[in-house]
Amino acid sequence: MSETARSRAAALPHLRRGRLTMGDPIPLPLTMAAIYHAPGDATGFDQYGRFSNPTWDAVEDMLAHLEGAPCVAFPSGMAAISAVFFGLLKSGDRILLPSDGYHTTRALAEGFLKPFGVAHDVRPTSTFLDGGFDGYRLAFVETPANPGLDICDIAAVAEAAHKAGAILVVDNTTMTPFGQRPLDLGADIVIAADTKAPNGHSDVLFGHVASRNADIIAAVSGWRETSGAIPGPFEAWLVHRGLETLDVRFDRMCSSAEVIARRLESHRAISGLRFPGLVGDPSHNLARAQMERFGFLVSFVLASEDKAEDFINNCLLMQAATSFGGVHTSAERRAKRGDVVPPGFVRLSVGCEPVEELWQAIEASLNGISG
C-alpha cells in the first residue's frame, strides 16, 4: 500500500472526530427519520427523509474521503448506475458498454434506455480502445470486468473518450478505492456496488457515484431526490460500520487471493485461470501499472457444469452464493446467471479466512472432482 493510501486508511475511522462534542457517541448514531423539526425558513437543515439524512451524510463523507471526490449514495449498485444514465442522458444519445461486464448494466440499456431513444453498443473490455469513441455521449467500462477479469487501460480510454467528447464512467466495484483509483486516471465518474467489499458482511445492498465534476454530482443528486432512489438510514449505518474495516479486510482478501491463485495454476482440474496478479495473466502488466492491488476475485474453468457445482458445494470453507466481497469465501458458476462463459466457469471470491486453511479446503474439493 502506498503512503497516500495508508494515510487515507488511517484517517478513515476518525472523520467524525472534529464534529464531536463532550458526551457525543463515538460510533455513528443511527438516525431513523422521515421528517425533521423545521419551523420557518429551514434552508440548510434537514427537512424531509427523501432529501437528506445524517446517516447518509456520514457514509458519503467516508466514501468521498476514499474516492477523493464528492459522492452520492444509493440503495444499490444498479441504482447508482441508473442515476448516471437517467440523470445525464437524453433521447438521441449513444453509449458504449462492455460486452463482458456485469450483464444487468446491458439489460438496463436494452430494456429501459433503448425505448427512451438512447442507443447502445458493446465492446470487449480488453479491446475497449479499438474503434474509438466518436459519436458516443458516454463510455462505460468495468475493469477488471466481472466475471472474466479482463482489464482495459483507464488512462488511455479516458484520453481517447475525452477527445471524442464522451464522458467516461468506470465501474470500480471489483477493486474498491483501495485497489484502484479511476478518477486519478482520468475517469469522469466512478460507480460502485458497496454491497460488495466496502460493506463486506453480505447483509446490505448499497452503491455510490463519485465525481469531481460539480454538474455531474448535481445531476445524480437531483435524480436521487426526484425519483426517490434513496438509501435507507439503517443500510447506510451498516455500510458506515463496514467501511471502518475495509482496509484490513481488503488487504487480507487480496493477499490470500495471490497465494491461492498461484497454487491453482498447477492444479490439474483447472483451465482458463485468470487473476491479474499472476505474471502469466494477459492483464498482468497493465494491472501492475494502474492497480494498487490485484483484487480478491479469481476465475477459472472446470471440466463441466456438474464438476463446477460439486467443487463449490463440497468445499467446507466456501459458500455457494452470488455476489462477492464478503468476509466469507464464496463462489458461483456464472453461466447460470446469464454470463457468456463455459458451463464449468467459476468465479471465486476470496474471503478473510486464514489462507492455509482456506487453501486446504479448496484443494480437497478440487481433488475430489478430479480423482
N, C-alpha and C positions, 0 to 999 in steps of 0.2 A: 504494500500500500504506500502511495506517495505521501510526502509530508503534508500536502494540502488535504488529502483525503483523511489522514489521521487527525488533523486539526478539525476538520468538519465533523468527524465521528465523535471526537471528544466534546465538542460544544453541543451536539445534538440533544442530550438529555437535560441540558441546562438552559434551554432557550427561554423558559418562563421565569428564570431567576430574577431578572431585572424588574419584573412586574409584581413580584410577591411583596406583601406587607406582613407585618407581625401577625402571626397566628394563621396565615393562609396555609391550606394544604399544599404540600409539595407535589404529590401526584395530581394530575389534571382532574378537576371535578367534572362530573357528567351533568350537562345542562339539558334537561328534558323540558322543552317549552315550545308551544305553538304560538303563544302571544307573550308580549312583554309590557311592562308598565311604561306608557308613552304619552303622558299628557302634553298638550300644547305642541310646539314645534319639536319633534323628536329627530330632526335631521342629525345624522352621525351616531345614532343609537340603534340598538336592536329594536325592531318593531313587530316583526311577524316571522314565523318559522320558515316560510318559503324564501325569505330574503336573506336571512343570516342566522347564525347560531355560534355562541362562543366556543363550543367544542369543535365545530368545523374550523373556526379561525386558528385554533391551536394546531390542528393537523396540517392545515395549509401552511402555517408558519414553518413546521418541521419539513414538509415537502419542499417548500421554497428554499429553505436552508440547504437541503441536499442537492437540489437542481441548480441552485444559483440563479433562480428566476421566479417571478410570481407564479403561483399555482392556484388552480380551481379544482375543488374536489367533487367527485361524482359517485353515484351509488354502485357503479361497476365500471370495468374497463370499457365495455361496449357503450355505456352511457357517455364516457369521455370521448370515444371515437365519434359517436353520434353528434355530440356537441360541436366538434370541429367541423364535421361535414355540414350539418344543418345550420350552423352559425356563420359559416364562411362561404358556402357555395350557393350558386343560383342557377336557374334554368339556362341551359346553353353551355355550361362549363363542362370540361372533360378532365377526368382524374386518372392517375396511373397507380395501380395496386400490385403487390407481389402475388404471383401465381402460386407460390409455395408457402405463404404466410398463414396466419390464423384464418380459417375458412369463413368464419362468421362475418369478418370485415367485407369479404367479397359478397356474401349473402345480403348484407345490408345495402351494398351498392346496387346489386341486381334487383332486389325486391322492393326497395324504397327510394333510392336516388334516381334510378332509371325512369320510373313513372313520373317523376318531377322534372324530367328533362336534363338530368346530369348523367352524362355518358362516362363509361369507364373502360379502360384496357388493363390487361395484366401482363406481367413480365417476370421472369425468374429473378430471384434475389441476386444470384451470383453474376448475372449479366444485366443488372438493372441499368447500367450506364448505356448499354447498346441501344441505339435508336434515338437517343437524345430525348429532349423534353419539350420541344416546340409544340405549341397548341394545348399544353396542359395548364390548368389553373393550379393544380395541386398534385404533388407526387408523395406517395405514402410508402415507406419502407419499414420492414421489420427485420432487424439484424442483431443477433443471429435469428434466422427465420424459424418459426415454430411449425412443424416439429423437426424439419430436416437439418437445421443448424447451418445452413449456408449463410455467408456474410457478404455485404457489399461495402464499398469504401464510402463512408458517410461524407467525408470532406469533399471528395470528388463529385459525388452526386449532388451535394449542396451547391457547389460552384456551378455545375452544369445546369441545374434546375433554375438557379437564380438568373443566370444569363438568358434563359428562355422565358423568364418572367413567372416562374412557378414557385409556389410555396412548398417547402419540404417538411413533411411530418415524419417523425421516427417513433415507431412503437418500440419502447425500450423495456418491455415487460420482462423479458428473459434475463436482463442484466442488472437492473436497478441502477441508481446513480452511483453506487459504489463500484460497479463493474464497467460502466461505460457512460460517457457524458456527451450525448449528441449535440446539445446546444453549443458546447465548446468547439465542436467540429463543424459548425455552420448551419445546423438544422434550425428551422424557424419555430417548430413546435415539437415537444415531446409528449407522448401519451403513454400511460402505463396502467395495467391492472394491478392495483395494490392488494388485491385478493391474494396474490402470489406471495413472494418473499417479503415484501415490506410489512404486511401483517404477519405472515409466517405461521399462523396457527390453524389455517384452513377453517375458520369459523365466521368469516365475514366476506361479503362482496364489496369492492371499493375500487375507485380509479381516480386518476387526475390528469389534468392538462397543464403543461408548463410552457411558458414562452416569455421572451424578453421584449416582445412587441406589445405595447400597451393596447393597440387596436384589436389585436387577436384576443388578449385577455378580456377586454370589454365585450367582444362578440360572444365568446363562450360563456362568460358570466351572465350576459343578457339572455342567452339561450337557456341556461340553467334556471334562472329566476322565472322566466316566462313559461317555459314548458313544465316546470315543476320537477325536473330531473335532479332532485336534491338528495344528498346522503342523509341517512338517519343519524341523530346525535349519538346513539349508542354504538352504531357501527363506526362512526368517526372516533369515538373513545377507544374502541378496540384497536383500531389501526394506530392511533397515537401510542398506545401501550406497546404494540408490536414494533413500531419504528424505533423505540428506545433500545431494542436489542438487535436491530438489523445488522449492524456492523459485525457483531460477534457471530451471529448465525450464518451470515453470508460468507464470512471468512472460513468457517468450519465446513460449510457445504462445498465451496469451491475447492478447498484443499483436498477434501475427501474425493471429490469428483476426479481430480487429477490423478490420484492414486488408483482409483477403480478403473478409469478409462485405460490407463497404461496396462493394467492387468488383463482387461478384456481383450486387448489387442492380440494376445496369444492364445485365446480360448478357441477350441475347435468348433464350438457351436455357433460362433459369432461371424457374421459377414457384414459388410457395409457400415462399419463402425465410424461414427462421426463425433468428434469432440474438438473444439478449436485449440485446445491446449496440447494436442498431440503433434509432434514435429511433422509427421507424415500427413496430417489433415490438409486438404486443399485450401482451407482458410487460415492456416496457422500463421503465416507471415503477416497477413493483414490484421488478424486478431492481435498479434503482438504489438502492432503499430497503433491501433485505435481503442483497444480494450485494456482496462486496468486489471481485470481478472478474466479467466476463461469461462466462468459460469459454473453452474451446477447441473446442467442438463447434458445427457449423453443419449445418443440414438444408435440403434443397430438393428440388424435383421436376423431373425431366427428362421429355421427351415420351413415352418408352416404356421398357420393360424393356431392349430392345436398346441404346437410346441411353445409358441409365444404365450398363450393363455396359461399353459401348465407352468412355465417358468415364473410368471408373475404370481399365480395363485399359490404356488408351493414354496415361495421364498418367505421364510419366517420373519424377516425384518423388512418387509415391503408391503405396502398397501396397494391393492388394485383399485385405482381411482383416477378420474380425470382431474385436470388442473395440475399445478406443480408449485414448488417453492415452499412447502410446509416443512416443519421440523422433522416429520417422519418421511422416510424414503417411500416414494410411490412410483408406479409405472403403469403404462397403458398401451394397449395395442391400438395404434391410432387409425388404422383402416376403418374401424367400426365407428369412428367419429366423422367420417367423410373426407379425410385427407387422402390425396392420391399417392399412396405408398403401398409397398408389398404387404400381403396378408400377415406376414410374420414380423412386421416393423414394430419396434418397441421404443417408446420414449421413456427414459429413466430419469427421474428427478431425485438427486441425491440429497438426503436429509442430514440431520445432526447426530445420528448415531455414531458411536466410536467406530472408526473406519475399519479396523481389523475385524471386528465382529460383524460389521456390515458386509465386508468382502467375503468372509467365510459363508455367510448365508446366501449371498448371490452365487458364489462358486458352487455351493452344494446344489442349488436349484438348477444351475446350468448343467452340472454333471448329471443330474437326474434326467434331463431331457435328451442328453447326448449319449447316454450309456447303452 
